Amino acid sequence: MFKMKLLAAVAAIGMSGAASAGINATSTGNTELVFNAYVNGVGYTFDLADSGFNSLFGSNVRMNSLIGSSHVAGTNATGAAQLAATTVSLTQSLSAGDIVFDAALTGFDSFMSVAGGATTFKWNVWSGESSGIRRIIQTVADTPTQKLETSSINTAVFAYSNFVNSNNQGGTHNANDALVDGYRVTTDQDPELARAYTLGSRLAGSYASFGDFGDELDMYVVRGFGSGDDANLGGFAQLVGDSSLAVAAKVYVGDTGEYRLQIAVVPEPETYAMLLAGLGLIGFAARRRA
């Protein structure tokens, strides 16, 4: 009986997402970021389209919109500098607290319900382009310390491309609508390549990207050495805003109880401390007046 209810719920969710956007992940610089979550053998995939992005990034927001196109350079002097870089800056000037992306995760309550009323989950944000020098924008569970072989990076991007293509063929993404953030819920009734809850192991060629609900995960850019599938070491660099402040992602609960994804430039810990101290002083002054 539970399985029948599960199938019915997933079918209903699939219909509700039928008018949502297709995930674009097929060519250099033209890849969307994708949010994934899973728990209890149920997965959720949500493509980040224009509606949630800061308007500074323009329309039809893709990887190049965020980090530019210069990082597709080969192993010449520019490419060598990129491989040695420790940070990659956003294309737009954003300072501490400024938002890159913020939107409600459409259908997320239904995903949690299908997952048996779960209250926690694993999640990531990932994008990888499947041609030329492979580039990735991803959340990281731990700060990277070692460079990866280009063949390993390419393997992860290939797995991601298969995952995206399988989801787009599932009937819950419509490539004719590039402005709406679309979603899909997957279970063991879906093709294996489309299941978000097995994605972590398939992206193992890159850095671990899944965190827990409540985590704030830094964003990193990863690129191969060249377009070949070889043992040459690629590069990784932290995605940053102005003053080299980290760009990080988090899932939080909004004012009306909805789950939301936010990517933003994060203030330094000292800034948080000063803010808390200021709030404390305001509270003390209010009590004194009372």
C-alpha positions in Angstrom: 0.0 0.0 0.0 2.8 2.4 0.9 4.5 1.8 -2.5 1.3 2.5 -4.3 0.9 5.8 -2.4 4.5 6.6 -3.2 4.0 6.0 -6.9 0.9 8.1 -7.0 2.6 10.9 -5.1 5.6 10.9 -7.5 3.2 10.9 -10.5 1.4 13.9 -9.1 4.7 15.7 -8.6 5.9 14.9 -12.1 2.7 16.5 -13.5 3.1 19.6 -11.4 6.6 20.1 -12.7 5.8 19.5 -16.3 5.8 23.1 -17.2 9.2 23.8 -15.6 12.5 24.6 -17.2 14.9 22.2 -18.9 18.4 21.9 -17.5 20.9 23.3 -19.9 24.2 21.4 -19.6 25.5 20.6 -23.0 28.0 23.1 -24.2 31.0 25.2 -23.1 30.0 28.1 -20.8 26.3 27.4 -21.3 25.6 25.3 -18.3 23.0 26.0 -15.6 23.6 25.4 -11.9 21.5 22.6 -10.4 20.5 22.0 -6.8 20.1 18.4 -5.7 18.8 16.8 -2.5 18.2 13.3 -1.3 17.0 11.3 1.8 15.5 7.8 2.3 16.0 6.7 -1.3 14.2 9.7 -2.7 15.9 12.5 -4.8 15.0 16.1 -5.7 16.6 18.1 -8.6 16.0 21.8 -9.1 17.5 23.8 -11.9 18.5 27.4 -11.1 17.1 29.7 -13.8 16.8 33.4 -14.1 14.0 34.1 -11.6 16.2 33.7 -8.5 19.4 35.3 -9.7 20.5 38.8 -8.9 19.5 41.0 -11.9 23.1 42.1 -12.2 23.9 38.8 -13.9 21.4 39.6 -16.7 19.1 37.1 -18.4 19.7 33.4 -19.4 22.1 33.0 -16.5 24.7 30.3 -17.0 28.2 29.4 -15.9 29.8 32.2 -18.0 27.4 34.7 -16.4 29.0 34.0 -13.1 32.7 33.5 -13.8 33.2 34.6 -17.4 34.6 32.8 -20.3 38.4 33.3 -19.9 38.7 30.2 -17.8 38.3 28.0 -20.9 41.8 29.1 -22.0 44.2 26.2 -22.6 47.6 25.5 -21.1 49.2 28.6 -22.4 50.3 31.4 -20.0 46.7 32.3 -19.2 45.7 28.7 -18.6 48.8 28.1 -16.4 47.8 31.1 -14.3 44.3 29.8 -13.9 45.6 26.4 -12.8 47.7 28.1 -10.1 44.9 30.5 -9.0 43.4 30.2 -5.5 40.3 32.3 -6.2 37.9 33.1 -9.0 35.9 36.3 -8.8 32.3 36.7 -9.8 31.8 38.7 -12.9 29.7 41.3 -11.0 30.8 43.4 -8.0 29.1 42.0 -4.9 30.1 42.7 -1.4 29.4 41.1 2.0 25.8 40.0 2.3 24.9 40.6 -1.3 22.8 37.9 -2.9 23.8 35.8 -6.0 20.7 33.6 -6.0 17.7 33.3 -3.7 14.5 31.4 -4.5 12.0 29.0 -3.0 12.6 25.3 -3.8 9.5 24.5 -5.8 7.9 21.2 -4.8 10.3 20.6 -1.9 7.6 19.9 0.6 6.2 17.2 -1.7 9.7 15.7 -1.9 10.0 15.6 1.9 6.6 14.0 2.1 7.4 11.4 -0.5 10.6 10.7 1.5 8.4 9.6 4.5 8.1 13.0 6.2 11.8 13.5 6.5 13.0 16.5 8.4 16.6 16.5 7.2 18.4 15.7 3.9 21.7 15.9 2.0 22.1 18.6 -0.6 24.5 20.2 -3.1 24.8 22.7 -5.9 26.7 21.6 -9.0 27.3 22.6 -12.6 29.8 21.1 -15.1 30.3 21.8 -18.8 30.7 18.8 -21.1 32.9 20.0 -23.9 36.3 21.6 -24.3 38.2 22.1 -21.0 35.8 20.8 -18.5 34.9 23.4 -15.8 32.8 22.8 -12.7 31.1 25.1 -10.2 30.2 23.2 -7.1 29.6 23.3 -3.4 32.3 21.6 -1.3 31.8 19.6 1.9 35.5 20.2 2.9 38.0 22.7 1.7 40.0 21.1 -1.2 43.7 20.6 -0.6 44.9 18.4 -3.5 44.5 19.0 -7.2 42.7 16.3 -9.2 43.7 14.6 -12.4 42.0 15.9 -15.5 40.6 12.5 -16.3 39.0 12.4 -12.9 37.4 15.8 -13.5 36.2 14.7 -16.9 34.6 11.5 -15.5 32.6 13.6 -13.0 31.4 16.0 -15.6 30.4 13.1 -17.9 28.4 11.5 -15.1 26.7 14.9 -14.4 25.9 15.3 -18.1 24.2 11.9 -18.1 22.3 12.7 -15.0 21.0 16.0 -16.5 20.1 14.4 -19.8 18.2 11.6 -18.1 16.3 14.2 -16.0 15.4 16.3 -19.0 14.0 13.2 -20.8 11.8 12.4 -17.7 9.0 14.7 -18.7 9.3 17.2 -15.9 11.5 19.7 -17.6 10.5 21.8 -20.6 13.4 23.3 -22.5 11.1 25.9 -24.1 10.9 27.8 -20.8 14.3 29.1 -19.7 13.0 31.5 -17.1 11.2 29.3 -14.5 13.1 27.2 -11.9 12.0 23.6 -12.6 12.2 20.5 -10.4 11.9 16.8 -10.4 11.5 14.1 -7.7 13.0 10.7 -8.4 12.7 7.3 -6.7 13.9 3.8 -7.6 11.0 3.8 -10.2 13.0 6.2 -12.3 15.9 5.4 -14.6 19.1 4.9 -12.5 20.9 7.8 -14.2 18.2 10.3 -13.2 18.2 9.4 -9.5 19.5 12.3 -7.4 20.0 10.1 -4.4 22.8 8.2 -6.1 24.5 11.3 -7.6 27.1 11.7 -4.9 28.9 8.5 -5.7 28.7 9.3 -9.4 30.4 12.7 -8.9 33.2 11.1 -6.9 35.7 12.2 -9.6 35.4 15.7 -8.3 35.4 17.1 -4.7 32.7 15.9 -2.2 29.9 18.3 -2.7 27.0 17.2 -0.5 26.3 18.7 2.9 23.6 18.4 5.6 20.6 20.7 6.0 21.9 23.5 8.2 25.3 23.6 6.6 26.7 26.6 4.7 28.9 25.3 1.9 31.6 27.3 0.1 31.5 27.4 -3.7 34.5 26.4 -5.7 35.5 26.4 -9.4 37.3 23.4 -10.8 38.9 23.0 -14.2 40.9 20.4 -16.1 44.4 20.9 -17.4 43.3 20.7 -21.0 40.6 19.2 -23.1 42.2 15.8 -23.2 41.4 12.9 -20.9 44.8 12.5 -19.1 46.6 12.4 -15.8 47.7 16.1 -15.9 46.6 17.9 -12.7 43.7 20.4 -13.1 43.1 23.4 -10.8 40.6 24.5 -8.1 39.9 28.0 -6.8 37.4 29.4 -4.3 34.5 31.4 -5.8 34.7 34.9 -4.3 33.0 38.3 -4.4 34.5 41.7 -3.6 37.5 41.8 -1.2 38.0 38.0 -1.9 35.0 37.2 0.4 33.7 33.7 0.0 30.6 32.8 -2.0 28.6 30.2 -0.1 25.3 28.4 -0.4 22.8 27.4 2.2 19.2 26.0 2.4 17.0 27.8 4.9 13.3 28.0 5.9 11.6 31.2 4.8 9.1 33.4 6.6 6.2 31.4 5.4 7.8 28.0 6.1 9.0 27.3 2.6 12.4 25.8 1.9 14.7 28.2 0.0 18.2 28.0 -1.6 20.5 31.0 -1.2 23.9 31.7 -2.7 25.5 34.8 -1.3 28.8 36.6 -0.5 29.5 35.7 3.1 30.9 38.3 5.6 34.1 37.6 7.4 33.6 36.0 10.9 34.8 39.3 12.4 31.9 41.0 10.7 29.4 38.6 12.2 31.0 39.2 15.6 30.6 42.9 15.3 27.0 42.6 14.1 26.2 40.4 17.1 27.9 42.8 19.4 26.0 45.7 17.9 22.7 43.8 18.4 23.6 43.1 22.0 24.3 46.8 22.6 20.9 47.7 21.1 19.2 45.2 23.3 21.0 46.4 26.4 20.0 50.0 25.6 16.4 49.0 25.1 16.3 47.3 28.4 17.9 50.4 30.1 15.2 52.6 28.6 12.5 50.1 29.8 
